[in-house]
Amino acid sequence: MSFSFSSAGSESSSLRDRVYQHLAAVLQSRPLHRPVCLDQDAICRELRISRTPLRDALLRLEQEGMLEIRPRRGVFLRPVSKTELAEICRLLGLLEADALDSAFMQRDSLLTALENALHAQRCAAQAQDTTAFRRAERLFHRSFQETAQKTWRDALTAPLYRRLDVLACSRDSALRRCAPVLAVHERILDSLLRGNVTAAASILRYEYWTPESFVPADHDARFVPHVSAPTAA
């Protein structure tokens, strides 16, 4: 991937944002098993920028947990730890369950968005296109926030989604995820079609947003015990 940036006629803050967006996209495309050192000089050459906007973008990404700046050693991409994954799932489960209450006030728009995303997931799973499946899977979950029109949630969820995207996962593992994810999403949609928002929120928090939903079956990891869901009304 190669981008060229020109600072002519643009604010320095805009340049920093564009560098940040580019780096965030690159980091999302690199599943990690272990820390990886970034070549900052190569990034500056590729983007045709100075060290200043790069440094600002790296500091922002460090605050989001995407990387670690080690003095005199370099900048390292950070893989997601077991503890961090559990916390990400807990937070996203809470945020989406909260968004669901607001989104359901626009029931027709929400259900249409979820049905379209679910259809796209089925097509991608049938074609064994794991990239398209993950994109449709994310669209399913973003539908709660977009329908709820709670823009502040984007600022909270976007960094958490990016952390999930650096999880290492083989193609076989990604394919095996499709069927169980589809089953969970179908149950969420079915609950909402019946007007049972409480049940849908419970499925979101305790069945989809769990570490087990994102760790490949061939990944040797022992996570915290699964939390039992409370009985939905």
Secondary structure, 3 states (H helix, E strand, C coil): CCCCCCCCCCCHHHHHHHHHHHHHHHHHCCCECCCEECCHHHHHHHHCCCHHHHHHHHHHHHHCCCEEEECCCEEEECCCCHHHHHHHHHHHHHHHHHHHHHHHHHHHHHHHHHHHHHHHHHHHHHHCCHHHHHHHHHHHHHHHHHHHCCHHHHHHHHHHHHHHCCECCCHHHHHHHHHHHHHHHHHHHHHHHCCCHHHHHHHHHHHHCCHHHCCCCCCCCCCCCCCCCCCCC
